[in-house]
Amino acid sequence: MMDASKLFLLLILVPVLFQGCETINPAEEIPSYIRIDSVSLETTTGQGSNSHNITDAWMIAQGKSVGVFELPALFPVLPAGPKEIVVQPGIKENGIANTRVIYPFYQPYQVTLNLDPTDVDTIKPVFKYTSTTQFGFIENFDGVALNFNATNNSQYPLARTGDPAHVFEGDSSLRITFDAGEQLFEMMTTELFNLPRGRPIFLEMDFKCEAYVTVGIFAESQAQAIQQPLVVLNLTDVWKKIYIEAGSLISGYNDFYSFRIFIGAQSTAGGQSITLDNIKLLYLE
């Protein structure tokens, strides 16, 4: 039979042990949720089309990273209460799913939310180009003068279409339809660009193509010109948007003072077409 002193000690220890368990395993906080169904790009005069292919949201809440979420997204945030939410726009660099990055030319979207675990906050981020974005050129193929000329190697001149079935937006898009046999189309920018080294440089482009399209640069010095590809676009019969990273390649040409952009396609089957629109060269000083 337990004596009185032992019983008294047990009655003291049991509540302490239970209190200790509560300290080790505190009640879990219930997260609040934020939903992003869609995003948009707002452009002003001189910035061209507002077409975009923002695929990811890099989320920050009250200065702390929450994670990277493919859009559309529904994600938890802790703790509840007023929070400054920052959405950084993510893209697939060069159209590759494994190279997801924050696009340096779009401003982050910011909003303050009073997060409540019993509710889902839905936001619709609107992005804009940063004030430091420089546009080397914008080509939407609607104007009289174009930023491209056919090269001497090209078997086709530049051709535009106004057919609504093939125009991305506006009045015209570039469209080349190949004849039978091995055929080459190639164009390059009329202007030489003195681009910064070690800074972000990208090409944006809307495209659909039945033949493979190569996008690259001509690096030029007083002694020579070197043609270097950047990417080859995948075949697609629907319009797609791509962000092509060019800064890494350009930074390697220390002895070259200026650059042109080239776009080319080769076909061996008659009737294949390539269609392009909204080509932009962007960089940061």
PyMOL commands that set and color helices and strands:
alter all, ss='L'
color gray80, all
select helices_A, chain A and resi 4-24+247-251
alter helices_A, ss='H'
color red, helices_A
select strands_A, chain A and resi 32-36+40-42+56-61+64-70+73-77+81-92+100-102+109-115+120-123+126-128+133-139+148-150+160-161+173-177+183-189+201-209+213-220+225-233+236-245+258-267+273-284
alter strands_A, ss='S'
color yellow, strands_A
deselect
rebuild
show_as cartoon
